[in-house]
Amino acid sequence: MAVDRTVYGRMQPKKMTPVTIPAPGKTEELEVSEGDHVKKDDVLFTLSTPAGKQTIKSPEDGVVLQLKAEEDASVSNDDPVAMIADADTMTLELSVTSAVRKHFKKDTAYDILF
């Protein structure tokens, strides 16, 4: 017997890793887009600075989110230029009534449909 329930909540990656750059510069050869899946050390883009060109690589496996870099645009090193989200492990926060809550057990895996 299967029981279907509709609940609402918020889902987010358990881990988000910032992509930072060592110095301000101009992006060249942007290799990724928002939502792309990357592996650790995949090239994200080339950064041109007064000290020369630098290859900016992904610090982790995951999905590219909050990409602020655009090709041939200036970028600052004040904030991360992107975030790499761990797409394999997500945190789910639900708002449910006590009647629905009794159907969930702690540390149990559930199938989530979007």
URMOPE-V962417 format. One line per field, one symbol per residue. ss: DSSP state (~ for helix, > for strand, _ for the rest). phi: phi as a letter, one per 40 degrees, with the letter a starting at -180 (. if undefined). A space follows every 10 residues. Layout:
ss: ???
phi: ???
This chain:
ss: _______>>> >>>__>>>>_ ____>>>>__ ______>>__ __>>>>>>>_ _>>>>>>___ _>>>>_____ ___>>_____ _>>>>____> >>>>>__~~~ ~_________ ____
phi: .bbcbbbbab baccbbbcbb bcacabcbfc cbbdgccbbd gcccabbbbd chcbccbcca cibcbfcbcb cgbcbbccbd cabbccccbb bbbbbbcccc dccbbcgbcb cbbb
